[in-house]
Amino acid sequence: MRQKTFTASLLALAIAATFSAGASAADIKIGVAEALSGGAAQYGVSIRNGFQLAADEINAAGGVNGDKLQLIIEDEQGKKEEAINVFKKLIFQDKVLMVFGPTLSNSAQAADPIAQAAKTVAFGTSNTADGITSIGDHVFRNSVTEADVLPETIKMAVKKSGVKKVAVMYGNDDVFTKSGYDNFKKALEDLKIPVTTTETFAKGDVDFKAQLTKIKAGNPDAIVLSALLAEGAPIMVQARQIGLNMPFIGGNGMNSVKVFELAKDKSDGLYVGSPWSIENQSDANRKFVVAYTAKFKTAPDQFAAQAYDAMNIATQALRKIKLGGDLAANRTALREALPAVKHVGATGAFSFRRATDKAGKPAGYDAQQTAIVSVTKGGKFSIEK
């Protein structure tokens, strides 16, 4: 009897030790809400990988003040309703300290108000549409807005390709692509570049020949394209098929190495802007590219780099605060520490810039960074200067 009791006691101690070890190895719960399935997964999977790489490196180096990061990862499928559900689960059920995501601006506009109301930081790494950070003071992003990047992209295309007039194509059923169109339109007006034709499409469209034929009749020097890759890459392919061999000027949604998989030899001549380029030879970026490629057996893209940097930005803020047993207090402390963070990472030098709401009052925080403009040539991005 004593032997059984002794054995049971040892078993209980072993189980307790196991749970204790598990808890101490994952003290800081961070929510990750990304599109891991559906049309936006081509971005979301890269983003998840960027977070995972950064968290693994941080934990291997001792974590945050001795505590480990634990990523609670959920698939929001690139859908607004799923993003809302996932945010609610992460914030109220999993009780994470903060939430990264969601992947698309459409989803962020729907889900970020959940985090704002719960006084929990929502940190976007791929949301570039106007108005995201005007939701409130708990909404952050390190993805540079289309308003900041697109004028620089157009200027470089004008400089390098002699663009004098353009046609415009944009997705008219998505917050991101519509915002991109608005910013392209303003930039073209500011630069006094005439538009020959404006054509629209919707998510899920596969045949763009009618729009491209109208564009061809206007004889533009370039096509300005606000699209996600699922539609943008086929548009490039079909344009080349009907003899439209002029440059494309793309927004953030086209800035991915996956364009080479989807458009193959029809991918040349695409101008895009971003703070990140795989060809940037800074020490921080070379280290990131090597580590990412070794871990995931594929090259990173802009979205992986922004996620990687975002995790390191959040970690800097976490190291400045003392986490206790009060989740609400911990969330507030993180919110107050984040705005002052400055970081030099894979995407270069970074700091936050305060955004305003529709009434002009201080709201969330945007990225302050310098854009790099690249063009696709022979299956890779080349930096233009």
C-alpha positions in Angstrom: 0.0 0.0 0.0 2.8 2.4 0.9 4.6 1.5 -2.3 1.5 2.4 -4.3 1.0 5.6 -2.4 4.7 6.5 -2.9 4.5 5.7 -6.6 1.4 7.8 -7.0 3.0 10.7 -5.2 6.0 10.5 -7.6 3.7 10.4 -10.6 1.8 13.4 -9.3 5.1 15.3 -8.8 6.2 14.3 -12.3 3.0 15.6 -13.8 3.2 18.8 -11.8 6.8 19.3 -12.9 5.8 18.7 -16.5 3.0 21.3 -16.4 5.3 23.7 -14.5 8.0 23.3 -17.2 5.5 23.8 -19.9 4.2 27.0 -18.3 7.6 28.5 -17.7 8.6 27.8 -21.4 5.6 29.8 -22.7 4.9 32.6 -20.4 3.9 35.4 -22.8 1.0 34.5 -25.1 1.0 36.5 -28.3 -2.0 36.1 -30.7 -1.3 35.7 -34.5 -4.4 36.0 -36.7 -3.4 35.4 -40.3 -4.9 34.0 -43.5 -3.4 30.6 -43.7 -5.9 29.3 -46.2 -7.9 30.8 -49.0 -6.7 33.4 -51.6 -4.7 35.5 -49.1 -2.7 32.6 -47.8 0.1 33.5 -50.2 0.7 36.4 -47.8 -0.5 34.9 -44.5 1.8 31.9 -44.6 4.9 34.1 -45.2 3.8 36.4 -42.3 3.3 33.4 -40.0 6.8 32.2 -40.9 8.3 35.6 -40.2 6.7 35.7 -36.7 7.8 32.1 -36.0 11.4 32.7 -37.0 11.6 35.9 -34.8 10.0 34.2 -31.8 12.3 31.2 -32.1 15.4 33.4 -32.2 14.2 35.5 -29.3 13.4 32.4 -27.2 16.7 30.8 -28.0 18.5 33.9 -26.8 16.7 33.8 -23.4 13.3 35.2 -24.3 11.9 38.4 -22.8 13.4 39.1 -19.4 13.7 35.4 -18.9 10.1 34.6 -20.1 9.4 32.7 -23.3 7.1 33.9 -26.2 4.3 31.6 -27.1 2.5 32.2 -30.4 -1.2 31.3 -30.5 -1.8 31.1 -34.2 -5.2 31.1 -35.8 -6.3 31.0 -39.5 -8.7 33.9 -40.3 -8.9 32.8 -43.9 -8.7 36.3 -45.3 -12.4 36.8 -44.5 -13.8 39.6 -42.4 -16.2 37.5 -40.4 -13.5 34.9 -39.6 -11.1 37.7 -38.6 -13.7 39.0 -36.1 -14.2 35.5 -34.7 -10.5 34.8 -34.4 -9.8 38.2 -32.6 -12.6 37.4 -30.1 -11.1 33.9 -29.4 -7.6 35.2 -29.0 -8.5 38.2 -26.8 -11.3 36.8 -24.6 -10.7 33.0 -24.6 -7.0 32.6 -25.0 -6.3 35.9 -23.2 -3.3 36.8 -25.3 -1.3 39.9 -24.4 -1.6 41.4 -28.0 -2.7 40.3 -31.4 -0.7 40.5 -34.7 -2.8 40.6 -37.9 -5.1 40.2 -39.7 -3.6 39.8 -43.1 -5.8 42.0 -45.3 -6.9 45.6 -44.8 -10.5 44.5 -45.4 -10.3 42.2 -42.4 -8.4 44.7 -40.3 -11.2 47.3 -40.7 -13.7 44.6 -39.4 -11.6 43.0 -36.6 -9.4 45.8 -35.2 -12.4 47.5 -33.5 -12.7 44.4 -31.3 -9.2 44.8 -30.0 -9.7 48.6 -29.6 -12.8 48.0 -27.5 -11.0 45.4 -25.4 -8.0 47.8 -24.9 -5.7 45.2 -26.5 -3.0 46.1 -29.0 -3.8 45.0 -32.6 -0.5 45.2 -34.7 -0.8 44.9 -38.4 2.2 43.9 -40.5 0.5 43.8 -44.0 -2.4 46.4 -43.7 -1.6 49.4 -45.9 -5.1 50.9 -46.7 -6.0 54.3 -45.5 -8.0 54.6 -42.2 -6.8 51.4 -40.4 -5.0 53.3 -37.6 -7.7 55.9 -37.3 -9.7 53.1 -35.6 -8.1 53.9 -32.3 -5.0 54.2 -30.1 -4.5 50.5 -29.7 -4.1 49.9 -33.4 -0.5 49.8 -34.7 1.2 48.8 -37.9 4.7 48.6 -39.3 3.4 48.2 -42.9 4.0 51.5 -44.7 0.8 52.9 -46.2 0.1 53.0 -49.9 -0.2 56.8 -49.6 3.5 57.0 -48.6 4.9 54.4 -51.1 2.9 54.7 -54.4 4.1 58.3 -55.4 7.7 57.1 -55.1 7.0 54.0 -57.2 5.4 56.1 -59.9 8.3 58.6 -59.9 10.8 55.8 -60.4 8.8 54.3 -63.3 8.7 57.8 -64.9 12.4 58.2 -64.4 13.5 54.8 -65.7 10.9 54.0 -68.3 9.8 57.4 -69.6 6.2 57.0 -68.6 4.1 59.9 -69.8 0.5 58.5 -69.7 -0.9 55.4 -68.0 -4.0 53.2 -67.8 -5.3 52.1 -64.4 -6.8 48.8 -63.2 -8.0 48.1 -59.7 -10.1 45.7 -57.7 -13.4 47.5 -56.8 -14.6 45.1 -54.1 -11.7 45.3 -51.6 -10.7 48.0 -49.1 -7.0 47.6 -49.9 -7.3 47.7 -53.6 -9.8 50.6 -53.6 -7.5 52.5 -51.2 -4.6 51.8 -53.5 -6.6 53.1 -56.5 -7.4 56.3 -54.5 -3.8 56.9 -53.7 -2.6 56.0 -57.2 -5.2 58.5 -58.6 -4.0 61.3 -56.3 -0.3 60.6 -57.0 -1.0 60.6 -60.8 -2.9 63.9 -60.5 -0.1 65.5 -58.4 2.5 64.4 -60.9 0.3 65.6 -63.8 0.3 62.2 -65.5 -2.8 61.6 -67.7 -4.9 58.5 -67.4 -6.0 57.0 -70.7 -8.4 54.4 -69.3 -9.6 53.1 -65.9 -10.8 49.5 -65.6 -12.1 47.5 -62.6 -12.3 43.8 -61.7 -13.5 41.8 -58.7 -12.0 39.1 -56.5 -12.2 35.7 -58.1 -12.2 37.1 -61.7 -10.1 35.0 -64.1 -10.6 36.6 -67.5 -9.4 40.2 -67.9 -9.1 40.3 -71.7 -12.0 42.7 -72.2 -10.5 45.3 -69.8 -7.0 44.8 -71.2 -8.3 45.2 -74.8 -9.8 48.6 -73.9 -6.6 49.6 -72.2 -4.6 48.6 -75.3 -6.8 50.9 -77.5 -5.7 53.9 -75.3 -2.0 53.2 -76.0 -0.6 53.9 -72.5 3.1 53.9 -71.6 2.4 51.8 -68.4 -0.5 50.1 -66.5 -1.0 51.1 -62.9 -2.3 48.1 -61.0 -3.9 48.0 -57.6 -4.5 44.3 -57.0 -3.8 41.2 -54.9 -1.6 38.6 -56.4 -4.5 36.2 -57.1 -5.8 38.6 -59.8 -2.7 40.7 -60.4 -0.5 37.9 -61.7 -3.1 36.6 -64.3 -3.6 40.2 -65.4 0.1 40.5 -66.2 0.1 37.2 -68.1 -3.0 38.1 -70.1 -1.7 41.6 -70.9 1.5 40.1 -72.4 -0.6 37.6 -74.4 -2.4 40.4 -76.2 0.8 42.4 -76.8 0.7 44.8 -73.9 4.5 44.7 -73.1 4.8 48.0 -71.2 5.7 48.3 -67.5 3.2 47.6 -64.7 3.3 49.9 -61.6 2.0 47.8 -58.7 0.9 48.4 -55.2 1.8 46.5 -52.0 -0.3 43.5 -53.0 2.0 42.8 -56.0 5.3 42.9 -54.0 6.0 39.3 -53.5 8.4 36.7 -54.9 5.3 34.6 -55.6 4.6 36.8 -58.6 7.4 34.8 -60.4 5.6 31.5 -59.6 2.2 32.8 -60.8 3.3 35.0 -63.8 6.5 33.1 -64.7 8.2 34.7 -67.7 5.4 37.3 -68.0 6.5 38.9 -64.7 9.2 41.3 -66.0 8.7 45.0 -65.9 6.7 45.3 -62.6 7.6 48.3 -60.4 6.8 48.0 -56.7 7.8 50.0 -53.6 8.5 48.9 -50.1 10.9 49.5 -47.2 12.2 45.9 -47.9 13.9 44.3 -50.8 15.6 40.9 -50.8 18.4 42.6 -52.7 19.1 45.1 -49.8 22.6 44.2 -48.6 22.3 45.6 -45.0 23.7 43.3 -42.3 20.3 42.9 -40.6 18.6 42.0 -43.9 21.3 39.5 -45.0 21.0 37.8 -41.6 17.2 37.6 -41.9 17.3 36.3 -45.5 19.8 33.6 -44.7 18.0 32.5 -41.5 14.5 32.4 -43.2 15.8 30.5 -46.2 17.5 27.9 -44.0 14.4 27.4 -41.9 11.7 27.4 -44.5 13.6 26.3 -47.6 12.3 29.2 -49.6 13.1 32.8 -50.1 11.3 35.4 -47.9 9.1 38.2 -49.2 8.2 41.7 -47.9 5.4 40.3 -45.7 7.7 37.8 -43.9 10.3 40.6 -43.3 7.6 42.9 -41.9 6.4 40.2 -39.5 9.9 39.4 -38.4 10.6 43.0 -37.6 7.2 43.5 -35.9 8.0 40.7 -33.5 11.3 42.3 -32.6 9.6 45.7 -32.3 7.1 44.3 -29.8 9.8 42.5 -28.0 11.7 45.7 -27.4 8.6 47.2 -25.8 8.0 44.1 -23.7 11.6 44.3 -22.3 10.8 47.8 -21.0 7.8 46.8 -18.9 7.2 44.5 -16.0 4.5 41.9 -16.6 2.4 40.8 -13.6 -0.7 38.8 -13.0 -3.2 41.5 -14.1 -3.8 41.0 -17.9 -5.5 44.3 -18.3 -2.6 46.1 -16.7 -0.1 44.2 -18.9 -2.0 45.1 -22.0 -2.0 48.8 -21.0 1.7 48.8 -20.2 2.5 47.3 -23.6 0.3 49.9 -25.4 2.1 52.7 -23.6 5.6 51.3 -24.3 5.2 50.6 -28.0 5.1 54.1 -29.5 8.6 55.0 -28.4 10.3 51.9 -29.9 12.9 52.5 -32.6 14.3 49.6 -34.5 16.7 48.8 -37.3 15.8 45.4 -38.8 15.4 43.6 -42.1 13.2 46.4 -43.4 15.6 49.1 -42.3 15.3 51.9 -39.8 11.9 52.1 -38.2 9.9 54.3 -35.9 6.2 54.9 -35.3 4.3 58.0 -36.4 1.0 59.0 -34.7 -2.1 58.8 -36.9 -5.3 60.8 -36.5 -9.0 59.8 -36.7 -11.6 61.4 -39.0 -12.0 64.3 -36.6 -8.3 65.0 -36.6 -7.7 63.7 -33.1 -4.7 61.4 -32.2 -5.5 57.8 -32.9 -3.2 54.8 -33.7 0.3 54.5 -35.0 1.7 54.2 -38.6 5.1 53.2 -39.8 7.8 55.8 -40.5 10.2 54.3 -43.1 11.8 55.1 -46.4 10.6 53.1 -49.5 12.9 51.1 -51.8 11.6 50.9 -55.4 12.4 47.7 -57.3 11.5 46.3 -60.7 11.2 42.6 -61.8 13.8 41.4 -64.2 14.6 37.8 -65.1 12.7 36.2 -62.1 14.0 38.5 -59.4 13.5 42.0 -58.0 16.2 44.6 -58.8 16.5 47.8 -56.8 16.2 50.9 -58.9 18.0 54.1 -58.0 
